[in-house]
Amino acid sequence: MWRNRKRLMQDVFKNLQFIVVVGLGISFCIPVIMLLCGSLVDEIEWAERIGPMILDNEQYIEWNWIPDYPTLVNFKELLFFRPQFLTLFWNSIGMVLLILVGQLVVGLPGAWSFAVYHFKGKRILFSLYVILMILPFQVTMLSKYLVLCRLGLMNTGWAVILPAVYSTFPVFLFYRGFCGLKREILEAARMDGASEWRIFWEMGIPLAKGGILSALVLSFLECWNMMEEPMAFLKDKSLWPLSLYLPEIGIEQAGMACCASIITLTVSLFIFVLFKDYLEMGIVSSALNESALIKREK
Amino acid sequence: MKNKKIMAAFGIFLGFMLLCTIIAKGLYTSGLPVVFVEKPTSNSLVHEVNVSGKVKEGQVYGVCVDSGLRVATIKIRKGEAFSSGDPLFQIDTNDLRSIIEMQEQKIQWLSAQKKEEEIGKKELSYAKTDYDLAVKEFDLEILRKQMELQEARDPLRLYEEYLAGTSSTVSQGDSGQVYNRKEKLEQLRAAVSRCEIYVQEALLEKETGLIMAKREVEIAEAADSETICAQQEELLAEIDALQKHKQRLQELLEANGWVYASRSGKVTEINILVGNRTQDMASILYALDEGKKIVEADFTKEQTEHLTPGCEFQIKVRQRDGSTAAESVILSYLDKKEGGDSRGEFFFENDNVALGQTATLSFKKRTDIYEMCIRKEFIHQSGVTGKSVFVVEEQEGILGTEQRVRSVPITILDENDTMAAIESVDIMLETRIVASASRQLEDGDIVRVME
């Protein structure tokens, strides 16, 4: 009887856990659900809902999860009558692609050298990388501004792309991925006469694919949503990414703002769904590598 | 496999976004109004004034008849031409007869009045004559008395001289002789005294007698001979005028009341009405075909702004023989009216043109060069009284360099039918001004520019 009771308690606890976790999960999703619902609401219904907030008359706003008059007019308006939104969408796509490619070209060799080779000042340099990685944008903004001005790159796309390409965060993540590779495999390849480039290109990258992809996913998400750099370095609105368009939409067009947010979110969602396995793998492998590294050092 | 499906879906999503981009850009671009632009130019404005005018009489003559006559018939119309001897209008003969009778009575009455005044004049002359006679009588009487006095004084003087000579020889003892001499002397002296008294009396009589006569004269003069003369003259003149008036009326009656034209002309004004009496003015106004002519034309307020007396116009007018005369005329007079319109007059010395003929007048005036001139169709009404134009400006937007229109207020310095000289702080010679648009523009619209 005591066992049954214990089992019952365990089942209840498990279910309770499940409910709490699911509830929490749903609550985390509430903003996205609100966006989705809001994108299906037209202007008139929006005015009725958030009118008290706009008029500032100390009344409460009303929110219906299911719209009274659902409509796709916001999507129609945004996708077919707002070329500005679509222009910035492709600006973001282009910028992010170039950044990711740049990070691959620049960051991978750097991370490989940190992970595989031992050279004088490696610790100090890597520490510097880590420090740079944790510095917020506001700290490095001025130095970046001065360098970009001197290079004549202000108010061009390269003002956003180049600093992101030379970002230290992906290097760190790539490094973590390369650290997971077994040294013996690399040594074996060296002994077989493979060149360093061949080892890097044909062994290092494929083996660290998980870490690389997870780094790229995180990088993508970071670059897709970046706001400070474009705001600081891009004066021409035609060069802006999508993240700067959303603040341009006023509260009077809340439906369209929700719609734009949904579409912006869709790309991130696709990337996440495509590469979530690698992301999980990358996170897990970095945790394992961390413990292995610690053990090795000990 | 699953990843492939997701990749495919992502690819479709991106493809869809690309398609939406193309469609959205196409719709956006096709929805933009297309504008044609022009830049302002430095130019002068030509003001052309083209009006139609009418040839009118430069000099007007009148057909006058006495006032107060009732009009029976009017045979001519305004604008009608007539020849010398043509009947113009007829006076009512019955009424004319009664007027003549009244004239006659009046003449008679005035004549009687004149006679009365002549009598009054005679009385005055009689009184004066009497006065003169009286003066003469009294003077005569005074003279007589003075002569008597003298006659009385002479013996006395002689006797006194005699007594003075004989007084020494008469001595004492002849007292009777002395007494007689004294008595005679006294008598002579008394006679002289009497005569002196008579003279004084005569003088006094003259004085009093003349006062009376003078009064008579004054009474006669109370009628004031000069006034009588003046009134006499007036009466004479009035009688004379009445007789002449009567003469004219009789002549008119002999002509059965008809008034004929003394020369050829064209009627410009008729100041009489059938059944009404003639006024104290010309009954008919007419102009001679061969007389002085003017061309009269009306100008609008906008045209008047560019005109001053002395402007040279080109005139085209059809002549009597059918040909068209083209010559220059000078604006001699400009009568400005309330509201800004005006009427101009040109002296015209062409005898071959008939009165009432329409003439075409044209005038061109070129102004100084204005810094900025645009065509008038570029200008729009802004508010109640303001004027504005749309200018195209470049602006950087999300879709790149865009052309945006902005409404700019302007001041019009001068304008003619097609062009306007403008002034504005925001407009330079390089500014692109919207000449025409495919649809109504609003301030801030994005447009496509066709140069």
Chai-1 contact restraints between the chains, C-beta under 6 A:
chainA,res_idxA,chainB,res_idxB,connection_type,confidence,min_distance_angstrom,max_distance_angstrom,comment,restraint_id
A,L79,B,C20,contact,1.0,0.0,6.0,A-B,restraint_1
A,F80,B,I23,contact,1.0,0.0,6.0,A-B,restraint_2
A,F80,B,A24,contact,1.0,0.0,6.0,A-B,restraint_3
A,P83,B,A24,contact,1.0,0.0,6.0,A-B,restraint_4
A,P83,B,K25,contact,1.0,0.0,6.0,A-B,restraint_5
A,P83,B,Y28,contact,1.0,0.0,6.0,A-B,restraint_6
A,Q84,B,I398,contact,1.0,0.0,6.0,A-B,restraint_7
A,L86,B,T21,contact,1.0,0.0,6.0,A-B,restraint_8
A,L86,B,A24,contact,1.0,0.0,6.0,A-B,restraint_9
A,T87,B,I398,contact,1.0,0.0,6.0,A-B,restraint_10
A,T87,B,L399,contact,1.0,0.0,6.0,A-B,restraint_11
A,D236,B,E396,contact,1.0,0.0,6.0,A-B,restraint_12
A,K237,B,G397,contact,1.0,0.0,6.0,A-B,restraint_13
A,K237,B,I398,contact,1.0,0.0,6.0,A-B,restraint_14
A,S238,B,I398,contact,1.0,0.0,6.0,A-B,restraint_15
A,S238,B,G400,contact,1.0,0.0,6.0,A-B,restraint_16
A,F270,B,F10,contact,1.0,0.0,6.0,A-B,restraint_17
A,V273,B,I6,contact,1.0,0.0,6.0,A-B,restraint_18
A,L274,B,I6,contact,1.0,0.0,6.0,A-B,restraint_19
